[in-house]
């Protein structure tokens, strides 16, 4: 550290530089922490996955759980629930899983778009693009579809076929 007179301490410029360096360090630490917190907030946690499963097993609506999720978490929850639905089908049903058996119960994208007075191309609504540009509208559609998946899982679990397969 630069000292002009040992009894007076470092000159003021050195103090400013030291404070500036400390301020930059603190700012960078907060930035890193905030970025990590943001990434953690965007991850669908194990406890959130478990909460979804508990609601399903207790035959309660999953909408309240879904309402608490961020957009990235909702996308992950959709994938998680779809995979669980396929898994429960394979374990409980004798017939091969057919995607259409579930998706036909969902509101078609074109109809949903008309209901929302949306004039974007249909592929935006069918794909994942709209969830990022219009998270409220697309999030509602995803939640509606997840409720259909939850009902389907309920049918698999609570109206089990006579030829139950638990592998």
C-alpha positions as CSV (number, residue, x, y, z in Angstrom):
1,X,0.0,0.0,0.0
2,X,1.2,3.5,-0.8
3,X,2.1,5.7,2.2
4,X,3.3,9.3,2.1
5,X,3.6,9.8,5.8
6,X,3.4,6.7,8.1
7,X,1.5,8.6,10.8
8,X,-1.2,9.8,8.4
9,X,-1.9,6.5,6.6
10,X,-2.3,6.1,2.9
11,X,-3.1,9.1,0.7
12,X,-6.9,9.6,-0.1
13,X,-6.4,8.4,-3.7
14,X,-5.2,5.0,-2.4
15,X,-8.3,4.9,-0.1
16,X,-10.6,5.5,-3.1
17,X,-8.8,2.8,-5.1
18,X,-9.1,0.4,-2.2
19,X,-12.9,1.2,-1.7
20,X,-13.4,1.0,-5.5
21,X,-11.7,-2.4,-5.6
22,X,-13.9,-3.6,-2.6
23,X,-17.0,-2.2,-4.2
24,X,-16.2,-4.0,-7.5
25,X,-15.5,-7.2,-5.7
26,X,-18.8,-7.0,-3.7
27,X,-20.7,-6.2,-6.9
28,X,-19.2,-9.2,-8.7
29,X,-20.0,-11.5,-5.8
30,X,-23.6,-10.3,-5.8
31,X,-23.8,-10.7,-9.6
32,X,-22.5,-14.3,-9.4
33,X,-24.8,-15.0,-6.4
34,X,-27.8,-13.5,-8.2
35,X,-27.0,-15.5,-11.4
36,X,-26.7,-18.7,-9.4
37,X,-29.9,-17.9,-7.5
38,X,-31.7,-17.3,-10.8
39,X,-30.5,-20.6,-12.3
40,X,-31.5,-22.4,-9.1
41,X,-34.9,-20.6,-9.3
42,X,-35.3,-21.9,-12.9
43,X,-34.6,-25.5,-12.1
44,X,-37.5,-27.7,-11.2
45,X,-36.4,-29.0,-7.9
46,X,-36.8,-32.5,-6.6
47,X,-39.2,-31.3,-4.0
48,X,-41.4,-29.6,-6.7
49,X,-41.4,-32.9,-8.6
50,X,-42.4,-34.7,-5.5
51,X,-45.1,-32.2,-4.8
52,X,-46.6,-32.8,-8.2
53,X,-46.5,-36.6,-7.6
54,X,-48.1,-36.3,-4.2
55,X,-51.0,-34.2,-5.6
56,X,-51.5,-36.9,-8.3
57,X,-51.4,-39.8,-5.8
58,X,-53.8,-38.0,-3.5
59,X,-56.1,-37.3,-6.5
60,X,-55.9,-33.6,-6.0
61,X,-55.7,-30.9,-8.7
62,X,-52.2,-30.1,-9.7
63,X,-53.0,-26.5,-10.9
64,X,-52.1,-24.9,-7.5
65,X,-48.6,-26.5,-7.7
66,X,-48.2,-25.4,-11.3
67,X,-49.2,-21.8,-10.6
68,X,-46.1,-21.5,-8.3
69,X,-43.7,-22.4,-11.1
70,X,-41.6,-20.1,-13.2
71,X,-41.8,-20.5,-17.0
72,X,-38.6,-22.6,-17.2
73,X,-39.8,-24.7,-14.3
74,X,-43.2,-25.2,-16.1
75,X,-41.5,-26.5,-19.2
76,X,-39.5,-28.9,-17.1
77,X,-42.6,-29.9,-15.2
78,X,-44.4,-30.6,-18.4
79,X,-41.6,-32.9,-19.6
80,X,-41.5,-34.6,-16.2
81,X,-45.2,-35.2,-16.1
82,X,-45.3,-36.5,-19.7
83,X,-42.5,-39.0,-18.9
84,X,-44.3,-40.1,-15.7
85,X,-47.5,-40.6,-17.6
86,X,-45.7,-42.8,-20.2
87,X,-44.0,-44.7,-17.4
88,X,-47.3,-45.3,-15.5
89,X,-49.0,-46.4,-18.8
90,X,-46.2,-48.9,-19.5
91,X,-46.5,-50.3,-15.9
92,X,-50.2,-50.5,-15.7
93,X,-51.6,-51.0,-19.3
94,X,-51.5,-54.0,-21.6
95,X,-51.7,-51.9,-24.8
96,X,-48.9,-49.9,-26.3
97,X,-48.7,-46.3,-25.4
98,X,-50.1,-44.0,-28.1
99,X,-49.5,-40.3,-27.9
100,X,-52.8,-39.5,-29.7
101,X,-54.8,-41.2,-26.9
102,X,-53.7,-38.4,-24.6
103,X,-53.4,-35.4,-27.0
104,X,-56.9,-35.9,-28.4
105,X,-58.2,-34.9,-24.9
106,X,-56.3,-31.6,-25.0
107,X,-57.6,-28.4,-26.6
108,X,-56.1,-28.3,-30.1
109,X,-53.6,-25.4,-30.6
110,X,-55.6,-23.8,-33.4
111,X,-58.7,-23.7,-31.2
112,X,-56.8,-22.4,-28.2
113,X,-55.3,-19.7,-30.4
114,X,-58.8,-18.6,-31.6
115,X,-60.0,-18.6,-28.0
116,X,-57.1,-16.3,-27.1
117,X,-57.6,-14.1,-30.2
118,X,-54.0,-14.8,-31.2
119,X,-52.9,-14.1,-34.7
120,X,-49.4,-15.7,-34.6
121,X,-48.5,-18.7,-36.8
122,X,-49.9,-22.0,-35.5
123,X,-46.4,-23.5,-35.2
124,X,-45.6,-20.9,-32.5
125,X,-48.5,-22.2,-30.4
126,X,-47.7,-25.9,-31.1
127,X,-44.0,-25.5,-30.4
128,X,-42.1,-24.2,-27.4
129,X,-41.5,-20.7,-29.0
130,X,-44.6,-19.1,-27.6
131,X,-43.8,-20.0,-24.0
132,X,-40.9,-17.6,-24.0
133,X,-42.5,-14.7,-25.9
134,X,-45.9,-14.9,-24.3
135,X,-45.5,-16.9,-21.0
136,X,-48.9,-16.1,-19.6
137,X,-50.9,-17.4,-22.5
138,X,-48.7,-20.3,-23.4
139,X,-48.2,-21.1,-19.7
140,X,-52.0,-21.4,-19.3
141,X,-52.1,-23.8,-22.3
142,X,-49.3,-25.9,-20.9
143,X,-51.0,-26.0,-17.5
144,X,-54.3,-27.1,-19.2
145,X,-52.4,-29.8,-21.0
146,X,-50.7,-30.9,-17.8
147,X,-54.1,-31.2,-16.2
148,X,-55.1,-33.6,-19.0
149,X,-52.0,-35.6,-18.4
150,X,-52.8,-35.7,-14.6
151,X,-56.2,-37.0,-15.4
152,X,-54.7,-39.7,-17.6
153,X,-52.3,-40.7,-14.9
154,X,-55.2,-40.9,-12.5
155,X,-56.9,-43.3,-14.9
156,X,-53.8,-45.4,-15.1
157,X,-53.3,-45.5,-11.3
158,X,-56.8,-45.6,-10.0
159,X,-58.7,-47.5,-12.7
160,X,-56.0,-50.1,-13.3
161,X,-56.5,-52.7,-15.9
162,X,-57.0,-56.3,-14.8
163,X,-53.7,-57.2,-16.4
164,X,-51.6,-55.1,-14.1
165,X,-47.9,-55.1,-15.0
166,X,-45.6,-53.8,-12.2
167,X,-42.1,-54.3,-13.6
